[in-house]
Amino acid sequence: MNNRKYAIIALFMVQLLYGLNYTFAKIVINENFVKPFAFVVLRVGGATLLFWLTGLFLKREKIDKKDYGTFLLGALFGVAINMLLFLKGLELTTPIHASVIVTITPIIILILSSFFLSEKITKLKVLGVVLGFCGGVLLTLLGKSTRVGDNVPLGNLFIFINAISYSIYIIIIKKLTSKYHPFTLIKWLFLLGLIFVLPFGYAETKEIQWHTFTPYVWLSVVFVVVGATFATYVLNPFALRSLKASTVGVFIYLQPVIAGIFAIVMGVDAISPVKIIAMLLIFSGVYLVTKKPKVLG
């Protein structure tokens, strides 16, 4: 199996973990076990510990001084802004709404990568983005959940800004992925990110009543830290080594499909013919952008 296929598998795993993350995190936050910013501290702090412990068994790399600023920007957009707004937005909106709004990310990445990374826009990539976007719109219109947020429009706005921040992060770290090992890159991004998020979540973290946690809540917290954070942030840079940033971004269209299926399994949504069509559109879009098409013009 070549590196491209491994990268595609890694991307699918990232979206699977993120798709499940919406419901797990939503339950913990909305049942008042952990407030959003406190959850960010747990998420970033726990993952930082895991990254640095794993790094002890790997060859140490020295960071080039000229890359310090890039690392700081990556931590700001990819860890701090991204996670603070995601979990705060998720508190206020529904898992399906949040996962569908995130599907704007490939469009933002496609535009940014054409300007800053000189990636060529191809016919199949454009078609894939259009198909995936159409599927996302269908899920937005039809996706329902019993977990109604307190302020859905505001929550959706936070998730929208979160998607923009994550898109900028993908562009920022693209060149770093070919220069540094994924663990070197991510462990420093998270350490810097932890410094950024602590002022926002410190007070809420002190309010956590650990003794009230049920086994399901513990499982959810561990999943968010280990699966949806540690694993995804390792797999994404690995994928970026072999794939274009815009290709990595379009895989995000899988999130509403996975989040929707999981919501149905958890009893908070129902399947319908139109939703099946929407999911097929999204899968078709992802398939098209993984091909090597002809260049426009």
C-alpha positions as CSV (number, residue, x, y, z in Angstrom):
1,M,0.0,0.0,0.0
2,N,1.5,3.4,-1.0
3,N,1.7,6.5,1.1
4,R,-1.3,8.1,-0.6
5,K,-3.6,5.2,0.4
6,Y,-2.3,5.3,4.0
7,A,-2.9,9.0,4.0
8,I,-6.5,8.5,2.8
9,I,-7.1,5.9,5.5
10,A,-5.7,8.3,8.1
11,L,-8.0,11.0,6.9
12,F,-11.0,8.7,7.2
13,M,-10.1,7.8,10.7
14,V,-9.8,11.5,11.6
15,Q,-13.3,12.2,10.4
16,L,-14.7,9.1,12.1
17,L,-13.2,10.3,15.4
18,Y,-14.4,13.9,14.9
19,G,-17.9,12.7,13.8
20,L,-18.3,10.7,17.1
21,N,-16.9,13.6,19.1
22,Y,-19.9,15.9,18.5
23,T,-22.3,13.7,20.5
24,F,-19.8,12.7,23.2
25,A,-18.7,16.2,23.9
26,K,-22.3,17.6,23.7
27,I,-23.6,15.2,26.3
28,V,-20.8,16.0,28.8
29,I,-21.2,19.8,28.3
30,N,-25.0,20.0,28.3
31,E,-25.5,17.8,31.3
32,N,-23.2,20.3,33.2
33,F,-20.4,17.8,34.0
34,V,-17.8,20.1,32.4
35,K,-18.2,23.6,31.0
36,P,-17.0,24.3,27.5
37,F,-13.8,26.2,28.3
38,A,-12.9,23.8,31.1
39,F,-13.3,20.9,28.6
40,V,-10.9,22.7,26.3
41,V,-8.3,22.8,29.1
42,L,-8.8,19.1,29.8
43,R,-8.7,18.3,26.1
44,V,-5.5,20.4,25.3
45,G,-3.8,19.6,28.6
46,G,-4.4,15.8,28.4
47,A,-3.3,15.7,24.8
48,T,-0.2,17.8,25.5
49,L,0.8,15.3,28.2
50,L,0.3,12.4,25.8
51,F,2.3,14.0,23.0
52,W,5.2,14.9,25.3
53,L,5.3,11.4,26.9
54,T,5.2,9.8,23.5
55,G,8.0,12.2,22.3
56,L,10.3,10.7,25.0
57,F,10.6,7.6,22.9
58,L,11.2,9.4,19.6
59,K,14.3,11.2,18.2
60,R,14.4,14.8,19.4
61,E,14.3,17.5,16.7
62,K,15.5,21.0,17.1
63,I,13.0,23.8,16.0
64,D,14.5,26.2,13.5
65,K,14.3,29.8,15.0
66,K,12.7,31.1,11.8
67,D,9.8,28.7,12.4
68,Y,8.9,30.0,15.9
69,G,6.4,32.5,14.6
70,T,4.7,29.8,12.4
71,F,4.4,27.5,15.4
72,L,2.8,30.3,17.5
73,L,0.3,31.0,14.7
74,G,-0.4,27.3,14.3
75,A,-1.1,27.0,18.0
76,L,-3.3,30.1,18.0
77,F,-5.5,29.1,15.1
78,G,-5.3,25.3,15.3
79,V,-5.6,24.8,19.0
80,A,-6.7,27.9,20.9
81,I,-9.3,29.6,18.7
82,N,-10.3,26.4,17.0
83,M,-11.1,24.4,20.2
84,L,-12.5,27.3,22.4
85,L,-15.1,28.3,19.7
86,F,-15.9,24.7,18.8
87,L,-16.8,23.5,22.3
88,K,-18.5,26.8,23.2
89,G,-20.5,26.6,19.9
90,L,-21.4,23.0,20.5
91,E,-22.8,23.9,23.8
92,L,-25.3,26.3,22.1
93,T,-26.1,24.3,18.9
94,T,-26.8,20.7,17.9
95,P,-24.3,18.0,16.9
96,I,-25.7,17.7,13.4
97,H,-25.8,21.5,12.8
98,A,-22.3,21.9,14.1
99,S,-20.9,19.0,11.9
100,V,-22.6,20.4,8.8
101,I,-21.4,23.9,9.3
102,V,-17.8,22.5,9.5
103,T,-18.2,21.4,5.9
104,I,-17.4,25.0,4.7
105,T,-13.8,24.2,5.7
106,P,-12.8,22.6,2.3
107,I,-14.1,25.6,0.4
108,I,-12.0,28.0,2.6
109,I,-9.0,25.7,2.4
110,L,-9.4,25.4,-1.4
111,I,-9.4,29.2,-1.8
112,L,-6.5,29.8,0.7
113,S,-4.3,27.0,-0.7
114,S,-4.7,28.4,-4.2
115,F,-3.4,31.8,-3.0
116,F,-0.7,30.7,-0.4
117,L,0.3,27.2,-1.5
118,S,-0.1,27.7,-5.3
119,E,-2.2,24.5,-5.5
120,K,-3.9,24.1,-8.8
121,I,-7.7,24.1,-8.9
122,T,-8.9,21.1,-10.9
123,K,-12.2,20.1,-12.5
124,L,-12.8,17.1,-10.3
125,K,-11.8,19.0,-7.1
126,V,-14.4,21.7,-7.9
127,L,-17.0,19.1,-8.7
128,G,-16.2,17.2,-5.5
129,V,-16.5,20.4,-3.4
130,V,-19.9,21.2,-5.1
131,L,-21.3,17.7,-4.5
132,G,-20.1,17.6,-0.9
133,F,-21.5,21.1,-0.2
134,C,-24.8,20.1,-1.7
135,G,-24.9,17.1,0.6
136,G,-24.0,19.3,3.5
137,V,-26.8,21.7,2.7
138,L,-29.4,18.9,2.6
139,L,-28.3,17.7,6.0
140,T,-28.5,21.2,7.4
141,L,-32.1,21.6,6.2
142,L,-33.2,18.1,7.3
143,G,-31.0,17.2,10.2
144,K,-32.8,17.3,13.5
145,S,-31.8,16.5,17.1
146,T,-33.6,16.4,20.4
147,R,-30.6,18.1,22.0
148,V,-31.7,21.7,21.3
149,G,-29.2,24.3,22.2
150,D,-29.9,27.5,24.2
151,N,-28.9,29.8,21.4
152,V,-28.5,27.9,18.1
153,P,-27.7,31.0,15.8
154,L,-24.9,32.1,18.2
155,G,-23.6,28.5,18.4
156,N,-23.6,28.2,14.7
157,L,-21.7,31.5,14.4
158,F,-19.0,30.2,16.8
159,I,-18.7,26.9,14.8
160,F,-18.5,28.9,11.6
161,I,-15.6,31.0,12.9
162,N,-14.0,27.8,14.3
163,A,-14.1,26.4,10.7
164,I,-12.3,29.4,9.4
165,S,-9.7,29.2,12.1
166,Y,-9.1,25.5,11.4
167,S,-8.7,26.2,7.7
168,I,-6.1,28.8,8.4
169,Y,-4.3,26.2,10.6
170,I,-4.2,23.6,7.8
171,I,-2.6,26.2,5.5
172,I,-0.1,27.3,8.2
173,I,1.2,23.9,9.1
174,K,1.3,22.5,5.5
175,K,4.9,23.4,4.9
176,L,6.0,22.4,8.5
177,T,4.7,18.9,7.9
178,S,7.5,18.2,5.4
179,K,10.1,19.6,7.7
180,Y,9.3,18.1,11.1
181,H,8.1,14.8,12.4
182,P,4.3,14.9,13.2
183,F,5.0,14.4,17.0
184,T,7.6,17.2,17.1
185,L,5.2,19.5,15.3
186,I,2.1,18.7,17.4
187,K,3.7,18.5,20.8
188,W,5.0,22.0,20.5
189,L,1.7,23.3,19.0
190,F,-0.2,21.9,21.9
191,L,2.2,23.1,24.6
192,L,1.9,26.6,23.1
193,G,-1.9,26.2,22.7
194,L,-2.2,25.2,26.4
195,I,-0.7,28.5,27.4
196,F,-3.2,30.3,25.2
197,V,-6.3,28.5,26.5
198,L,-5.5,28.4,30.3
199,P,-6.6,32.0,31.0
200,F,-10.0,31.2,29.5
201,G,-10.7,27.8,31.1
202,Y,-8.8,27.9,34.4
203,A,-11.8,29.1,36.5
204,E,-14.2,26.7,34.9
205,T,-11.8,23.8,35.4
206,K,-11.6,24.5,39.2
207,E,-15.5,24.1,39.3
208,I,-15.5,20.6,38.0
209,Q,-17.1,18.1,40.4
210,W,-15.1,15.0,39.6
211,H,-17.0,12.8,42.0
212,T,-20.2,13.3,40.0
213,F,-18.8,11.7,36.9
214,T,-20.5,8.5,35.7
215,P,-18.6,5.7,33.8
216,Y,-20.2,7.1,30.6
217,V,-18.9,10.6,31.3
218,W,-15.4,9.3,32.0
219,L,-15.5,7.4,28.8
220,S,-16.7,10.5,26.9
221,V,-13.9,12.7,28.3
222,V,-11.2,10.0,27.6
223,F,-12.6,9.7,24.0
224,V,-12.5,13.4,23.4
225,V,-8.9,13.7,24.8
226,V,-7.3,10.5,23.4
227,G,-9.4,9.8,20.3
228,A,-10.7,13.2,19.0
229,T,-7.6,15.1,20.0
230,F,-4.4,13.1,20.4
231,A,-5.1,10.7,17.5
232,T,-6.6,13.2,15.1
233,Y,-3.8,15.7,15.5
234,V,-1.2,13.0,14.8
235,L,-3.0,11.6,11.8
236,N,-3.7,15.0,10.1
237,P,0.0,16.0,9.7
238,F,0.7,12.5,8.5
239,A,-1.9,12.9,5.8
240,L,-0.7,16.4,4.8
241,R,2.7,14.9,4.0
242,S,1.2,12.9,1.1
243,L,-1.9,14.9,0.1
244,K,-2.7,18.5,-0.9
245,A,-4.2,20.7,1.8
246,S,-7.4,21.0,-0.2
247,T,-7.8,17.2,-0.4
248,V,-7.3,16.9,3.4
249,G,-10.0,19.6,3.8
250,V,-12.6,18.1,1.7
251,F,-12.7,14.9,3.8
252,I,-14.4,17.0,6.4
253,Y,-17.6,16.4,4.4
254,L,-17.7,13.0,6.0
255,Q,-18.2,14.5,9.4
256,P,-22.0,15.3,9.1
257,V,-22.5,11.8,7.7
258,I,-20.8,10.1,10.7
259,A,-22.2,12.5,13.2
260,G,-25.7,12.0,11.7
261,I,-25.4,8.2,11.8
262,F,-24.2,8.3,15.4
263,A,-27.0,10.6,16.4
264,I,-29.5,8.1,14.9
265,V,-27.8,5.2,16.8
266,M,-28.1,7.3,20.0
267,G,-31.8,7.9,19.3
268,V,-31.6,11.7,18.7
269,D,-32.3,11.6,14.9
270,A,-34.0,9.4,12.3
271,I,-33.0,8.2,8.8
272,S,-34.8,9.3,5.7
273,P,-34.4,8.9,1.9
274,V,-33.3,12.5,1.5
275,K,-30.6,12.0,4.1
276,I,-29.4,9.0,2.3
277,I,-29.1,11.0,-0.9
278,A,-27.2,13.7,1.0
279,M,-24.7,11.2,2.4
280,L,-24.2,9.7,-1.1
281,L,-23.4,13.2,-2.4
282,I,-20.9,13.8,0.3
283,F,-19.2,10.4,-0.2
284,S,-19.1,11.1,-4.0
285,G,-17.5,14.5,-3.4
286,V,-14.8,13.0,-1.2
287,Y,-14.1,10.2,-3.8
288,L,-13.7,12.7,-6.6
289,V,-11.1,14.9,-4.9
290,T,-9.0,11.8,-4.1
291,K,-8.5,11.2,-7.8
292,K,-5.8,12.8,-9.9
293,P,-7.8,14.9,-12.4
294,K,-6.9,17.1,-15.3
295,V,-6.1,20.8,-14.6
296,L,-8.5,23.5,-15.6
297,G,-7.5,25.5,-18.6
